Amino acid sequence: MEHPRINAMFIVSHDETIPPMRLRFVEIDGASHFLAKDTAQYAGLQADEDGDFRSTLAAFDVPFTDSLVHDRGNTFGPVALVTEEGAARLRTEAKKQNER
């Protein structure tokens, strides 16, 4: 069985005080799905016991998909994946939480 392969996007700021960001994603049916773990960590959220933010996603009503993924010859997971819209919603909800 084929599992989606992880791709990575690196974002490096011109401000050297901001560390580089690595966002991992997979393509499913032509759409990008980001690893919720990366998106949530960069949004400043705390991980669940499983380390994958599933209860946080559920609390913020952000839809996610659990999937096995493939990276460098290894298959692992299941991991929580969110669409671009889900990632944006997660960042918005995290910002609201951090402002309280």
Biopython code that builds the backbone (N, CA, C, O; Angstrom):
import numpy as np
from Bio.PDB.StructureBuilder import StructureBuilder

atoms = [
    (1, "MET", "N", (0.828, -1.178, 0.000)),
    (1, "MET", "CA", (0.000, 0.000, 0.000)),
    (1, "MET", "C", (0.876, 1.245, 0.000)),
    (1, "MET", "O", (1.833, 1.344, 0.767)),
    (2, "GLU", "N", (0.544, 2.175, -0.851)),
    (2, "GLU", "CA", (1.284, 3.437, -0.933)),
    (2, "GLU", "C", (0.739, 4.431, 0.084)),
    (2, "GLU", "O", (-0.473, 4.611, 0.204)),
    (3, "HIS", "N", (1.632, 5.064, 0.801)),
    (3, "HIS", "CA", (1.245, 6.114, 1.740)),
    (3, "HIS", "C", (1.784, 7.436, 1.202)),
    (3, "HIS", "O", (2.789, 7.449, 0.492)),
    (4, "PRO", "N", (1.118, 8.561, 1.536)),
    (4, "PRO", "CA", (1.608, 9.843, 1.032)),
    (4, "PRO", "C", (3.028, 10.119, 1.519)),
    (4, "PRO", "O", (3.380, 9.834, 2.664)),
    (5, "ARG", "N", (3.828, 10.679, 0.622)),
    (5, "ARG", "CA", (5.222, 10.974, 0.931)),
    (5, "ARG", "C", (5.343, 12.383, 1.482)),
    (5, "ARG", "O", (4.735, 13.320, 0.964)),
    (6, "ILE", "N", (6.131, 12.525, 2.536)),
    (6, "ILE", "CA", (6.333, 13.833, 3.164)),
    (6, "ILE", "C", (7.244, 14.698, 2.304)),
    (6, "ILE", "O", (8.285, 14.255, 1.819)),
    (7, "ASN", "N", (6.822, 15.935, 2.131)),
    (7, "ASN", "CA", (7.632, 16.990, 1.521)),
    (7, "ASN", "C", (7.874, 18.017, 2.619)),
    (7, "ASN", "O", (7.151, 18.048, 3.614)),
    (8, "ALA", "N", (8.879, 18.850, 2.443)),
    (8, "ALA", "CA", (9.152, 19.874, 3.455)),
    (8, "ALA", "C", (9.329, 21.227, 2.789)),
    (8, "ALA", "O", (9.872, 21.342, 1.691)),
    (9, "MET", "N", (8.856, 22.240, 3.487)),
    (9, "MET", "CA", (9.007, 23.617, 3.043)),
    (9, "MET", "C", (9.751, 24.343, 4.169)),
    (9, "MET", "O", (9.360, 24.252, 5.333)),
    (10, "PHE", "N", (10.805, 25.052, 3.825)),
    (10, "PHE", "CA", (11.574, 25.796, 4.817)),
    (10, "PHE", "C", (11.344, 27.281, 4.602)),
    (10, "PHE", "O", (11.367, 27.771, 3.473)),
    (11, "ILE", "N", (11.122, 27.990, 5.700)),
    (11, "ILE", "CA", (10.922, 29.431, 5.644)),
    (11, "ILE", "C", (12.005, 30.059, 6.510)),
    (11, "ILE", "O", (12.096, 29.795, 7.709)),
    (12, "VAL", "N", (12.823, 30.897, 5.879)),
    (12, "VAL", "CA", (13.914, 31.553, 6.589)),
    (12, "VAL", "C", (13.657, 33.053, 6.554)),
    (12, "VAL", "O", (13.522, 33.646, 5.484)),
    (13, "SER", "N", (13.592, 33.655, 7.728)),
    (13, "SER", "CA", (13.326, 35.084, 7.839)),
    (13, "SER", "C", (14.606, 35.874, 7.584)),
    (13, "SER", "O", (15.712, 35.378, 7.799)),
    (14, "HIS", "N", (14.438, 37.096, 7.129)),
    (14, "HIS", "CA", (15.593, 37.990, 6.997)),
    (14, "HIS", "C", (16.032, 38.492, 8.372)),
    (14, "HIS", "O", (17.146, 38.992, 8.528)),
    (15, "ASP", "N", (15.163, 38.356, 9.357)),
    (15, "ASP", "CA", (15.470, 38.718, 10.737)),
    (15, "ASP", "C", (16.143, 37.513, 11.389)),
    (15, "ASP", "O", (15.493, 36.495, 11.629)),
    (16, "GLU", "N", (17.419, 37.620, 11.671)),
    (16, "GLU", "CA", (18.180, 36.483, 12.195)),
    (16, "GLU", "C", (17.748, 36.054, 13.593)),
    (16, "GLU", "O", (18.141, 34.983, 14.057)),
    (17, "THR", "N", (16.941, 36.877, 14.275)),
    (17, "THR", "CA", (16.468, 36.490, 15.604)),
    (17, "THR", "C", (15.308, 35.499, 15.516)),
    (17, "THR", "O", (14.958, 34.864, 16.511)),
    (18, "ILE", "N", (14.717, 35.365, 14.337)),
    (18, "ILE", "CA", (13.614, 34.432, 14.131)),
    (18, "ILE", "C", (14.182, 33.138, 13.555)),
    (18, "ILE", "O", (14.771, 33.149, 12.474)),
    (19, "PRO", "N", (14.012, 32.031, 14.263)),
    (19, "PRO", "CA", (14.572, 30.770, 13.758)),
    (19, "PRO", "C", (13.850, 30.299, 12.493)),
    (19, "PRO", "O", (12.672, 30.598, 12.300)),
    (20, "PRO", "N", (14.557, 29.565, 11.637)),
    (20, "PRO", "CA", (13.917, 29.020, 10.432)),
    (20, "PRO", "C", (12.768, 28.083, 10.806)),
    (20, "PRO", "O", (12.801, 27.426, 11.847)),
    (21, "MET", "N", (11.760, 28.032, 9.948)),
    (21, "MET", "CA", (10.613, 27.149, 10.159)),
    (21, "MET", "C", (10.645, 26.031, 9.130)),
    (21, "MET", "O", (10.977, 26.250, 7.965)),
    (22, "ARG", "N", (10.297, 24.838, 9.572)),
    (22, "ARG", "CA", (10.160, 23.703, 8.657)),
    (22, "ARG", "C", (8.721, 23.214, 8.751)),
    (22, "ARG", "O", (8.278, 22.772, 9.812)),
    (23, "LEU", "N", (8.004, 23.291, 7.659)),
    (23, "LEU", "CA", (6.637, 22.789, 7.610)),
    (23, "LEU", "C", (6.618, 21.561, 6.713)),
    (23, "LEU", "O", (6.998, 21.623, 5.543)),
    (24, "ARG", "N", (6.174, 20.451, 7.274)),
    (24, "ARG", "CA", (6.084, 19.217, 6.494)),
    (24, "ARG", "C", (4.651, 19.047, 6.004)),
    (24, "ARG", "O", (3.692, 19.364, 6.707)),
    (25, "PHE", "N", (4.532, 18.540, 4.790)),
    (25, "PHE", "CA", (3.207, 18.343, 4.210)),
    (25, "PHE", "C", (3.221, 17.149, 3.278)),
    (25, "PHE", "O", (4.274, 16.699, 2.826)),
    (26, "VAL", "N", (2.027, 16.646, 3.001)),
    (26, "VAL", "CA", (1.844, 15.577, 2.022)),
    (26, "VAL", "C", (0.774, 16.039, 1.047)),
    (26, "VAL", "O", (-0.018, 16.929, 1.354)),
    (27, "GLU", "N", (0.758, 15.434, -0.115)),
    (27, "GLU", "CA", (-0.306, 15.715, -1.073)),
    (27, "GLU", "C", (-1.265, 14.537, -1.100)),
    (27, "GLU", "O", (-0.855, 13.391, -1.285)),
    (28, "ILE", "N", (-2.543, 14.831, -0.914)),
    (28, "ILE", "CA", (-3.592, 13.821, -0.993)),
    (28, "ILE", "C", (-4.631, 14.341, -1.969)),
    (28, "ILE", "O", (-5.211, 15.406, -1.760)),
    (29, "ASP", "N", (-4.863, 13.593, -3.030)),
    (29, "ASP", "CA", (-5.826, 13.989, -4.065)),
    (29, "ASP", "C", (-5.551, 15.395, -4.590)),
    (29, "ASP", "O", (-6.483, 16.157, -4.849)),
    (30, "GLY", "N", (-4.274, 15.739, -4.745)),
    (30, "GLY", "CA", (-3.887, 17.023, -5.320)),
    (30, "GLY", "C", (-3.918, 18.201, -4.364)),
    (30, "GLY", "O", (-3.625, 19.325, -4.770)),
    (31, "ALA", "N", (-4.265, 17.974, -3.107)),
    (31, "ALA", "CA", (-4.324, 19.065, -2.126)),
    (31, "ALA", "C", (-3.256, 18.860, -1.050)),
    (31, "ALA", "O", (-2.980, 17.731, -0.642)),
    (32, "SER", "N", (-2.663, 19.956, -0.599)),
    (32, "SER", "CA", (-1.662, 19.887, 0.464)),
    (32, "SER", "C", (-2.330, 19.691, 1.813)),
    (32, "SER", "O", (-3.329, 20.338, 2.127)),
    (33, "HIS", "N", (-1.765, 18.790, 2.606)),
    (33, "HIS", "CA", (-2.199, 18.549, 3.982)),
    (33, "HIS", "C", (-0.949, 18.658, 4.856)),
    (33, "HIS", "O", (0.025, 17.935, 4.648)),
    (34, "PHE", "N", (-0.982, 19.555, 5.824)),
    (34, "PHE", "CA", (0.170, 19.812, 6.679)),
    (34, "PHE", "C", (0.124, 18.944, 7.928)),
    (34, "PHE", "O", (-0.954, 18.643, 8.443)),
    (35, "LEU", "N", (1.296, 18.544, 8.416)),
    (35, "LEU", "CA", (1.348, 17.821, 9.675)),
    (35, "LEU", "C", (0.910, 18.787, 10.767)),
    (35, "LEU", "O", (1.534, 19.829, 10.967)),
    (36, "ALA", "N", (-0.149, 18.445, 11.464)),
    (36, "ALA", "CA", (-0.709, 19.324, 12.492)),
    (36, "ALA", "C", (0.334, 19.651, 13.558)),
    (36, "ALA", "O", (0.331, 20.743, 14.127)),
    (37, "LYS", "N", (1.210, 18.713, 13.817)),
    (37, "LYS", "CA", (2.249, 18.914, 14.829)),
    (37, "LYS", "C", (3.094, 20.142, 14.506)),
    (37, "LYS", "O", (3.357, 20.954, 15.393)),
    (38, "ASP", "N", (3.517, 20.292, 13.271)),
    (38, "ASP", "CA", (4.334, 21.442, 12.879)),
    (38, "ASP", "C", (3.548, 22.737, 13.005)),
    (38, "ASP", "O", (4.022, 23.706, 13.599)),
    (39, "THR", "N", (2.348, 22.749, 12.443)),
    (39, "THR", "CA", (1.520, 23.955, 12.447)),
    (39, "THR", "C", (1.215, 24.401, 13.873)),
    (39, "THR", "O", (1.331, 25.585, 14.191)),
    (40, "ALA", "N", (0.827, 23.467, 14.729)),
    (40, "ALA", "CA", (0.462, 23.801, 16.109)),
    (40, "ALA", "C", (1.666, 24.268, 16.922)),
    (40, "ALA", "O", (1.547, 25.197, 17.721)),
    (41, "GLN", "N", (2.818, 23.639, 16.730)),
    (41, "GLN", "CA", (4.011, 24.052, 17.471)),
    (41, "GLN", "C", (4.395, 25.480, 17.119)),
    (41, "GLN", "O", (4.695, 26.275, 18.009)),
    (42, "TYR", "N", (4.391, 25.820, 15.831)),
    (42, "TYR", "CA", (4.753, 27.170, 15.424)),
    (42, "TYR", "C", (3.716, 28.193, 15.867)),
    (42, "TYR", "O", (4.023, 29.380, 15.973)),
    (43, "ALA", "N", (2.489, 27.743, 16.125)),
    (43, "ALA", "CA", (1.437, 28.634, 16.623)),
    (43, "ALA", "C", (1.541, 28.815, 18.139)),
    (43, "ALA", "O", (0.793, 29.600, 18.721)),
    (44, "GLY", "N", (2.461, 28.095, 18.777)),
    (44, "GLY", "CA", (2.681, 28.250, 20.208)),
    (44, "GLY", "C", (1.785, 27.407, 21.092)),
    (44, "GLY", "O", (1.625, 27.708, 22.274)),
    (45, "LEU", "N", (1.200, 26.356, 20.540)),
    (45, "LEU", "CA", (0.313, 25.487, 21.314)),
    (45, "LEU", "C", (1.102, 24.359, 21.971)),
    (45, "LEU", "O", (2.189, 24.004, 21.516)),
    (46, "GLN", "N", (0.550, 23.804, 23.039)),
    (46, "GLN", "CA", (1.186, 22.703, 23.754)),
    (46, "GLN", "C", (0.683, 21.367, 23.206)),
    (46, "GLN", "O", (-0.496, 21.218, 22.887)),
    (47, "ALA", "N", (1.583, 20.414, 23.105)),
    (47, "ALA", "CA", (1.241, 19.095, 22.554)),
    (47, "ALA", "C", (0.428, 18.263, 23.537)),
    (47, "ALA", "O", (0.517, 18.438, 24.753)),
    (48, "ASP", "N", (-0.370, 17.348, 22.977)),
    (48, "ASP", "CA", (-1.095, 16.356, 23.766)),
    (48, "ASP", "C", (-0.103, 15.293, 24.226)),
    (48, "ASP", "O", (1.083, 15.346, 23.898)),
    (49, "GLU", "N", (-0.608, 14.330, 24.991)),
    (49, "GLU", "CA", (0.238, 13.214, 25.410)),
    (49, "GLU", "C", (0.773, 12.446, 24.213)),
    (49, "GLU", "O", (1.898, 11.947, 24.240)),
    (50, "ASP", "N", (-0.042, 12.350, 23.150)),
    (50, "ASP", "CA", (0.406, 11.629, 21.958)),
    (50, "ASP", "C", (1.348, 12.471, 21.102)),
    (50, "ASP", "O", (1.920, 11.966, 20.136)),
    (51, "GLY", "N", (1.515, 13.755, 21.447)),
    (51, "GLY", "CA", (2.425, 14.630, 20.727)),
    (51, "GLY", "C", (1.907, 15.116, 19.392)),
    (51, "GLY", "O", (2.654, 15.723, 18.625)),
    (52, "ASP", "N", (0.631, 14.860, 19.095)),
    (52, "ASP", "CA", (0.139, 15.189, 17.762)),
    (52, "ASP", "C", (-1.038, 16.162, 17.747)),
    (52, "ASP", "O", (-1.633, 16.374, 16.691)),
    (53, "PHE", "N", (-1.390, 16.757, 18.880)),
    (53, "PHE", "CA", (-2.361, 17.852, 18.968)),
    (53, "PHE", "C", (-3.788, 17.472, 18.572)),
    (53, "PHE", "O", (-4.581, 18.355, 18.245)),
    (54, "ARG", "N", (-4.132, 16.195, 18.592)),
    (54, "ARG", "CA", (-5.488, 15.799, 18.177)),
    (54, "ARG", "C", (-6.579, 16.413, 19.054)),
    (54, "ARG", "O", (-7.599, 16.871, 18.539)),
    (55, "SER", "N", (-6.377, 16.428, 20.375)),
    (55, "SER", "CA", (-7.418, 17.002, 21.240)),
    (55, "SER", "C", (-7.506, 18.511, 21.057)),
    (55, "SER", "O", (-8.589, 19.082, 21.184)),
    (56, "THR", "N", (-6.392, 19.163, 20.763)),
    (56, "THR", "CA", (-6.406, 20.601, 20.475)),
    (56, "THR", "C", (-7.175, 20.865, 19.191)),
    (56, "THR", "O", (-7.976, 21.797, 19.125)),
    (57, "LEU", "N", (-6.939, 20.056, 18.181)),
    (57, "LEU", "CA", (-7.669, 20.205, 16.920)),
    (57, "LEU", "C", (-9.164, 20.030, 17.151)),
    (57, "LEU", "O", (-9.972, 20.794, 16.623)),
    (58, "ALA", "N", (-9.529, 19.033, 17.934)),
    (58, "ALA", "CA", (-10.942, 18.787, 18.221)),
    (58, "ALA", "C", (-11.545, 19.943, 19.017)),
    (58, "ALA", "O", (-12.674, 20.354, 18.748)),
    (59, "ALA", "N", (-10.805, 20.471, 19.993)),
    (59, "ALA", "CA", (-11.306, 21.576, 20.817)),
    (59, "ALA", "C", (-11.547, 22.831, 19.982)),
    (59, "ALA", "O", (-12.488, 23.580, 20.243)),
    (60, "PHE", "N", (-10.702, 23.061, 18.981)),
    (60, "PHE", "CA", (-10.852, 24.227, 18.105)),
    (60, "PHE", "C", (-11.743, 23.920, 16.906)),
    (60, "PHE", "O", (-11.927, 24.768, 16.033)),
    (61, "ASP", "N", (-12.294, 22.711, 16.863)),
    (61, "ASP", "CA", (-13.175, 22.281, 15.773)),
    (61, "ASP", "C", (-12.488, 22.381, 14.404)),
    (61, "ASP", "O", (-13.094, 22.780, 13.410)),
    (62, "VAL", "N", (-11.196, 22.002, 14.390)),
    (62, "VAL", "CA", (-10.418, 21.982, 13.147)),
    (62, "VAL", "C", (-10.439, 20.551, 12.616)),
    (62, "VAL", "O", (-9.939, 19.642, 13.278)),
    (63, "PRO", "N", (-11.011, 20.340, 11.429)),
    (63, "PRO", "CA", (-11.046, 18.978, 10.888)),
    (63, "PRO", "C", (-9.639, 18.479, 10.553)),
    (63, "PRO", "O", (-8.789, 19.239, 10.088)),
    (64, "PHE", "N", (-9.415, 17.200, 10.797)),
    (64, "PHE", "CA", (-8.116, 16.611, 10.476)),
    (64, "PHE", "C", (-8.304, 15.183, 10.011)),
    (64, "PHE", "O", (-9.349, 14.569, 10.227)),
    (65, "THR", "N", (-7.273, 14.671, 9.371)),
    (65, "THR", "CA", (-7.253, 13.305, 8.871)),
    (65, "THR", "C", (-6.091, 12.582, 9.530)),
    (65, "THR", "O", (-4.991, 13.127, 9.617)),
    (66, "ASP", "N", (-6.320, 11.374, 9.990)),
    (66, "ASP", "CA", (-5.232, 10.531, 10.478)),
    (66, "ASP", "C", (-4.736, 9.690, 9.310)),
    (66, "ASP", "O", (-5.527, 9.059, 8.608)),
    (67, "SER", "N", (-3.428, 9.685, 9.106)),
    (67, "SER", "CA", (-2.880, 8.924, 7.989)),
    (67, "SER", "C", (-1.473, 8.452, 8.310)),
    (67, "SER", "O", (-0.721, 9.130, 9.011)),
    (68, "LEU", "N", (-1.131, 7.291, 7.794)),
    (68, "LEU", "CA", (0.266, 6.879, 7.779)),
    (68, "LEU", "C", (0.950, 7.697, 6.698)),
    (68, "LEU", "O", (0.328, 8.037, 5.691)),
    (69, "VAL", "N", (2.220, 8.015, 6.895)),
    (69, "VAL", "CA", (2.975, 8.777, 5.903)),
    (69, "VAL", "C", (4.313, 8.091, 5.662)),
    (69, "VAL", "O", (4.758, 7.265, 6.460)),
    (70, "HIS", "N", (4.939, 8.443, 4.562)),
    (70, "HIS", "CA", (6.189, 7.820, 4.139)),
    (70, "HIS", "C", (7.261, 8.901, 4.046)),
    (70, "HIS", "O", (7.039, 9.961, 3.460)),
    (71, "ASP", "N", (8.425, 8.622, 4.633)),
    (71, "ASP", "CA", (9.524, 9.582, 4.575)),
    (71, "ASP", "C", (10.849, 8.845, 4.571)),
    (71, "ASP", "O", (11.143, 8.082, 5.491)),
    (72, "ARG", "N", (11.642, 9.068, 3.547)),
    (72, "ARG", "CA", (12.994, 8.503, 3.442)),
    (72, "ARG", "C", (13.049, 7.005, 3.703)),
    (72, "ARG", "O", (13.897, 6.518, 4.450)),
    (73, "GLY", "N", (12.140, 6.295, 3.081)),
    (73, "GLY", "CA", (12.137, 4.846, 3.190)),
    (73, "GLY", "C", (11.423, 4.287, 4.403)),
    (73, "GLY", "O", (11.331, 3.069, 4.556)),
    (74, "ASN", "N", (10.916, 5.151, 5.266)),
    (74, "ASN", "CA", (10.222, 4.703, 6.474)),
    (74, "ASN", "C", (8.761, 5.133, 6.436)),
    (74, "ASN", "O", (8.433, 6.227, 5.978)),
    (75, "THR", "N", (7.902, 4.264, 6.918)),
    (75, "THR", "CA", (6.489, 4.598, 7.061)),
    (75, "THR", "C", (6.215, 4.775, 8.544)),
    (75, "THR", "O", (6.606, 3.934, 9.353)),
    (76, "PHE", "N", (5.548, 5.862, 8.907)),
    (76, "PHE", "CA", (5.223, 6.070, 10.311)),
    (76, "PHE", "C", (3.854, 6.724, 10.446)),
    (76, "PHE", "O", (3.263, 7.182, 9.468)),
    (77, "GLY", "N", (3.373, 6.756, 11.668)),
    (77, "GLY", "CA", (2.065, 7.339, 11.935)),
    (77, "GLY", "C", (1.180, 6.329, 12.620)),
    (77, "GLY", "O", (1.654, 5.300, 13.102)),
    (78, "PRO", "N", (-0.088, 6.617, 12.664)),
    (78, "PRO", "CA", (-0.754, 7.695, 11.946)),
    (78, "PRO", "C", (-0.433, 9.061, 12.556)),
    (78, "PRO", "O", (-0.218, 9.189, 13.762)),
    (79, "VAL", "N", (-0.409, 10.069, 11.695)),
    (79, "VAL", "CA", (-0.211, 11.452, 12.110)),
    (79, "VAL", "C", (-1.465, 12.238, 11.759)),
    (79, "VAL", "O", (-2.212, 11.859, 10.856)),
    (80, "ALA", "N", (-1.693, 13.327, 12.472)),
    (80, "ALA", "CA", (-2.828, 14.203, 12.184)),
    (80, "ALA", "C", (-2.419, 15.174, 11.078)),
    (80, "ALA", "O", (-1.387, 15.840, 11.167)),
    (81, "LEU", "N", (-3.240, 15.240, 10.044)),
    (81, "LEU", "CA", (-2.991, 16.125, 8.910)),
    (81, "LEU", "C", (-4.129, 17.127, 8.794)),
    (81, "LEU", "O", (-5.296, 16.776, 8.968)),
    (82, "VAL", "N", (-3.780, 18.384, 8.497)),
    (82, "VAL", "CA", (-4.798, 19.421, 8.300)),
    (82, "VAL", "C", (-4.603, 20.055, 6.929)),
    (82, "VAL", "O", (-3.484, 20.148, 6.426)),
    (83, "THR", "N", (-5.703, 20.488, 6.338)),
    (83, "THR", "CA", (-5.636, 21.193, 5.056)),
    (83, "THR", "C", (-5.073, 22.594, 5.289)),
    (83, "THR", "O", (-4.860, 23.005, 6.430)),
    (84, "GLU", "N", (-4.837, 23.318, 4.200)),
    (84, "GLU", "CA", (-4.366, 24.701, 4.338)),
    (84, "GLU", "C", (-5.373, 25.536, 5.117)),
    (84, "GLU", "O", (-4.994, 26.360, 5.949)),
    (85, "GLU", "N", (-6.660, 25.318, 4.843)),
    (85, "GLU", "CA", (-7.704, 26.058, 5.562)),
    (85, "GLU", "C", (-7.702, 25.684, 7.044)),
    (85, "GLU", "O", (-7.874, 26.545, 7.907)),
    (86, "GLY", "N", (-7.508, 24.408, 7.332)),
    (86, "GLY", "CA", (-7.446, 23.959, 8.721)),
    (86, "GLY", "C", (-6.246, 24.540, 9.450)),
    (86, "GLY", "O", (-6.347, 24.916, 10.618)),
    (87, "ALA", "N", (-5.103, 24.616, 8.760)),
    (87, "ALA", "CA", (-3.900, 25.197, 9.361)),
    (87, "ALA", "C", (-4.122, 26.674, 9.670)),
    (87, "ALA", "O", (-3.711, 27.160, 10.724)),
    (88, "ALA", "N", (-4.773, 27.388, 8.748)),
    (88, "ALA", "CA", (-5.063, 28.810, 8.976)),
    (88, "ALA", "C", (-6.001, 28.982, 10.170)),
    (88, "ALA", "O", (-5.810, 29.875, 10.995)),
    (89, "ARG", "N", (-7.001, 28.131, 10.251)),
    (89, "ARG", "CA", (-7.944, 28.207, 11.374)),
    (89, "ARG", "C", (-7.241, 27.906, 12.690)),
    (89, "ARG", "O", (-7.504, 28.559, 13.699)),
    (90, "LEU", "N", (-6.358, 26.928, 12.684)),
    (90, "LEU", "CA", (-5.610, 26.579, 13.889)),
    (90, "LEU", "C", (-4.762, 27.763, 14.350)),
    (90, "LEU", "O", (-4.716, 28.063, 15.543)),
    (91, "ARG", "N", (-4.090, 28.438, 13.412)),
    (91, "ARG", "CA", (-3.283, 29.610, 13.769)),
    (91, "ARG", "C", (-4.153, 30.726, 14.342)),
    (91, "ARG", "O", (-3.767, 31.383, 15.309)),
    (92, "THR", "N", (-5.326, 30.941, 13.747)),
    (92, "THR", "CA", (-6.248, 31.973, 14.231)),
    (92, "THR", "C", (-6.716, 31.666, 15.648)),
    (92, "THR", "O", (-6.723, 32.548, 16.507)),
    (93, "GLU", "N", (-7.106, 30.423, 15.893)),
    (93, "GLU", "CA", (-7.575, 30.028, 17.222)),
    (93, "GLU", "C", (-6.443, 30.110, 18.247)),
    (93, "GLU", "O", (-6.670, 30.500, 19.393)),
    (94, "ALA", "N", (-5.231, 29.745, 17.843)),
    (94, "ALA", "CA", (-4.084, 29.822, 18.750)),
    (94, "ALA", "C", (-3.792, 31.275, 19.107)),
    (94, "ALA", "O", (-3.465, 31.586, 20.252)),
    (95, "LYS", "N", (-3.910, 32.157, 18.128)),
    (95, "LYS", "CA", (-3.671, 33.582, 18.380)),
    (95, "LYS", "C", (-4.683, 34.116, 19.388)),
    (95, "LYS", "O", (-4.320, 34.860, 20.299)),
    (96, "LYS", "N", (-5.952, 33.740, 19.229)),
    (96, "LYS", "CA", (-6.986, 34.160, 20.184)),
    (96, "LYS", "C", (-6.655, 33.651, 21.584)),
    (96, "LYS", "O", (-6.774, 34.389, 22.563)),
    (97, "GLN", "N", (-6.239, 32.393, 21.675)),
    (97, "GLN", "CA", (-5.912, 31.795, 22.971)),
    (97, "GLN", "C", (-4.720, 32.494, 23.602)),
    (97, "GLN", "O", (-4.710, 32.738, 24.808)),
    (98, "ASN", "N", (-3.716, 32.819, 22.798)),
    (98, "ASN", "CA", (-2.506, 33.451, 23.318)),
    (98, "ASN", "C", (-2.753, 34.891, 23.760)),
    (98, "ASN", "O", (-1.999, 35.423, 24.575)),
    (99, "GLU", "N", (-3.805, 35.531, 23.230)),
    (99, "GLU", "CA", (-4.124, 36.909, 23.606)),
    (99, "GLU", "C", (-4.853, 36.985, 24.938)),
    (99, "GLU", "O", (-4.921, 38.059, 25.537)),
    (100, "ARG", "N", (-5.397, 35.878, 25.415)),
    (100, "ARG", "CA", (-6.148, 35.871, 26.683)),
    (100, "ARG", "C", (-5.244, 35.954, 27.871)),
    (100, "ARG", "O", (-5.717, 35.959, 29.007)),
]
sb = StructureBuilder()
sb.init_structure("model")
sb.init_model(0)
sb.init_chain("A")
sb.init_seg("    ")
for serial, (resi, resn, name, xyz) in enumerate(atoms, 1):
    if name == "N":
        sb.init_residue(resn, " ", resi, " ")
    sb.init_atom(name, np.array(xyz, "f"), 0.0, 1.0, " ", f" {name:<3s}", serial, name[0])
structure = sb.get_structure()
